[in-house]
């Protein structure tokens, strides 16, 4: 689909990968880029439109949808990690929050904006997923489970929105050089590289982005026996 002249919304677009998405959309000629955040004052870029949006608040999402009824590209980027939930002991509160934001937040926003995308010609819906969508992570099991569920939701959205002409893209990546992964001592891809690959997928009409080598290896290994 065309990015030039489009109207886009990026949730969680004030920093990290979300800000890189917003900047890439502007650079590719989007006519307007809404940045959906809980605090509009946190948006520093003058060439985007701050939009109050908390993905856990259904009334707030409905209000955002009324305000941003011209959207043709939706990027569900808002998400949280989960370093608090251990696999075999302790509270599950962190895992519940990861599900609430990563899975149900994406679902809520997609429900609210799918009719808008349909009215505006179909457009595109992009979900920010993870390498962890495809495998358990004993160190952060709640986050991995939420991303696996979000991947399943993405496929349901792809099938469910096909008739209205909406391109649904899943973006998978390993560690990205953002605050969320600051604790990780491992190779990381830049947010800008993830965003640019996503723009390329939008332009080409591709349904999936495998942004780094570890992610491509993990996807290729899905057909192998479980070990």
Residue pairs with C-beta under 8 A, 6 or more apart in sequence:
1 72
1 73
1 122
1 123
1 124
1 167
1 202
1 203
1 205
2 203
3 25
3 28
3 29
3 30
3 73
3 199
3 202
3 203
4 28
4 29
4 30
5 29
5 30
5 31
6 25
6 30
6 31
6 72
6 73
6 123
7 30
7 31
7 32
7 33
7 34
7 68
7 70
7 71
7 72
7 73
7 120
8 22
8 25
8 30
8 32
8 33
8 34
8 71
8 72
8 73
8 74
8 75
9 33
9 34
9 35
9 36
9 51
9 68
9 71
9 73
9 74
9 75
9 113
10 18
10 21
10 22
10 25
10 33
10 34
10 35
10 36
10 75
10 77
11 18
11 36
11 37
11 53
11 55
11 75
11 76
11 77
11 78
11 105
11 109
12 18
12 36
12 37
12 55
12 77
12 78
12 79
13 19
13 21
13 22
13 33
13 34
13 35
13 36
13 37
13 43
13 48
13 75
13 77
14 35
14 37
14 42
14 43
14 44
15 42
15 178
15 179
16 176
16 178
16 179
16 180
16 191
17 77
17 128
17 176
17 178
17 191
17 194
17 195
18 35
18 75
18 77
18 78
19 35
19 45
19 191
20 190
20 191
20 192
20 194
20 195
21 75
21 77
21 195
21 198
22 33
22 35
22 45
22 48
23 45
23 192
23 195
24 192
24 195
24 196
24 198
24 199
25 33
25 73
25 199
26 33
26 45
26 47
26 48
28 199
28 203
30 73
32 49
32 70
33 47
33 48
33 49
34 48
34 49
34 50
34 51
34 68
34 71
35 43
35 45
35 48
35 49
35 50
35 51
36 51
36 52
36 53
36 55
36 64
36 78
36 109
37 43
37 50
37 51
37 52
37 53
38 52
38 53
38 54
39 52
40 50
40 51
40 52
41 50
43 50
51 64
51 67
51 68
52 60
52 63
52 64
53 60
53 61
53 64
53 78
53 109
54 60
54 61
55 61
55 78
55 101
55 105
55 106
55 108
55 109
56 100
56 101
56 104
56 105
56 108
58 108
61 108
61 109
61 112
62 112
64 112
65 112
65 113
65 116
68 113
68 116
69 116
69 119
70 116
70 120
71 113
71 116
71 117
71 120
71 123
72 117
72 120
72 121
72 123
72 124
73 123
73 124
73 125
73 126
73 202
74 109
74 110
74 113
74 117
74 123
74 124
74 125
74 126
75 126
75 128
75 198
76 105
76 106
76 109
76 110
76 125
76 126
76 127
76 128
77 128
78 101
78 105
78 106
78 109
79 101
79 102
79 105
79 128
80 97
80 98
80 101
80 102
80 143
81 98
81 140
81 143
81 180
82 94
82 95
82 97
82 98
82 140
82 141
82 142
82 143
82 146
83 94
83 140
83 183
84 90
84 91
84 93
84 94
84 142
85 91
85 92
85 93
85 94
85 95
85 98
85 140
85 141
85 142
87 138
87 141
92 142
94 142
95 141
95 142
95 143
95 145
95 146
96 142
98 142
98 143
98 145
98 146
99 142
99 145
99 146
99 149
101 146
102 143
102 146
102 147
102 149
102 150
103 146
103 149
103 150
103 153
106 127
106 150
106 153
107 153
110 125
110 153
110 157
113 125
114 125
114 157
114 161
114 164
114 166
117 123
117 124
117 125
117 161
117 164
117 166
118 161
118 164
118 165
118 166
121 165
122 164
122 165
122 166
122 167
123 165
123 166
123 167
124 166
124 167
124 168
124 169
124 202
125 157
125 161
125 166
125 167
125 168
125 169
126 168
126 169
126 170
126 171
126 198
126 202
127 150
127 153
127 154
127 157
127 168
127 169
127 170
127 171
128 171
129 147
129 150
129 151
129 154
129 170
129 171
129 172
129 173
130 143
130 144
130 147
130 172
130 173
130 174
131 172
131 173
131 174
131 214
131 215
131 218
132 140
132 143
132 144
132 147
132 148
133 144
133 147
133 148
133 150
133 151
133 170
133 172
134 148
134 151
134 172
134 218
134 219
134 222
135 144
135 218
136 144
136 145
137 143
137 144
151 170
154 168
154 170
155 170
157 168
158 168
158 170
158 207
161 168
167 202
167 205
167 207
168 207
169 198
169 201
169 202
169 206
169 207
169 208
169 209
170 207
170 208
170 209
171 194
171 197
171 198
171 201
171 208
171 209
171 211
172 208
172 209
172 210
172 211
172 215
172 219
173 189
173 194
173 209
173 211
173 212
173 215
174 186
174 187
174 188
174 189
174 211
174 212
174 214
174 215
175 181
175 184
175 186
175 187
175 188
175 189
176 188
176 189
176 190
176 191
176 194
177 188
177 189
177 190
177 191
178 191
181 188
187 214
189 211
189 212
193 211
194 209
194 211
197 209
197 211
198 209
200 206
201 207
201 208
201 209
210 216
210 219
